[in-house]
Amino acid sequence: MGSTIIPLPVSPVFATTQWSVILRAGGEDSPLQHDAIAQLCRAYWYPLYAYVRRQGASPEDAQDLTQGFFARLIERKVVSEADADKGKFRWFILGTLKHYLANQHDLKAAAKRGGNCIHVSLDDLNVESRYQIEPVTTLSPDKLFDRSWAVTLLERVREQLREHYTQAGKLDRFERLESFIPGGQTRGSYEEVARDLGVSEGALRVELHRLKATYRQFLRSEIAHTVSNPVEIDEELRYLIEVMQG
């Protein structure tokens, strides 16, 4: 079976950014607003939960506080006050969480809130299981948040790439090749994988070059969604690499 080029979906990188998600989330109650809130919860739930846990909260308190934070974010229209000109989205979301926690005098009194907050299944996220395998180091809460942000972002990119291949009917091929993209665990040599796929080693290297180029495109697009200016993309890429290597 020969390799084929899978065309990328055409969409402007800055068509929908996290900042535009924030503005929608801070608007009037609507299906669009609920979708925006859900996006924010899924993307930042674990990094914020890990931050709260590293601050000393119990798993139960951290769950309540994270849920309460997202509820308060919407209830008080905090998101409508966000200013994209002030920089990166991760700065805004963490700074807002710190302000929220500063007003929680008794962690155990944090209410489990409902209202406009989209409830995210903690079982699906496996937040505490993930936290338990975090490196036992002296990582500060801020550094742990950044690391969790980076890992979560890379997971989203990998899932986007998987979906990209799935839509092209190439999921089986992706699952054989994904070990060669950043963060993958190599399963077999080039020679072995080429033989399994029925292509030459040279053809495999060309296909992997395309795969990695597509991965980088998805990664840049995902990072673009969290900054307010295109010139910040490379800066965030460098920081992401620094965080993952730290």
C-alpha angles and dihedrals in degrees: 000000000000125000121261132201112246109208117230119238109258113237133137111257092229097042093108119014131176086253092059088047088055093051091050090048090054094052133086119312108275141131087266091055092049090050090051092050091049091053091053093047095050094046099045108023097098099041089052093044090051090050092053092046091051088053087065103264119143119246090258094048092045090053092049093046094048092048090046092049094057091045092051090045089064102030093058094038090238089152092061088062093056116120116208089197089069093072141251123020094230088061091054096047095046093044090051091050091051090053090049093050092048088062093051102090093174116035092198091057092061106125124228098240132204123171113104096348116116107229112230117203107248089199090058092049094044086210098169093042089053092047092052091060094049111119111276095232139120091272108153119232089255093052091046090051090053092048092048090047090053094047092046091049092051090048090054091050092050091050091050090052091048090051090047090057092041092057089052091052091247103113094122090053092049091051089055093048104037093086087072096060120087112291094019124126109235113243108189136342125282088260093052095046092046090052092049091051095044096240135114119264089246092053089049092054090051091050092048090050089056092045092053091046089054090047091053091049092052090046094052090047092050092049090047088061091063102048132067098221132042091227089067094062096085090044090054091046090055091047092049090053090047091051094048092048094045 
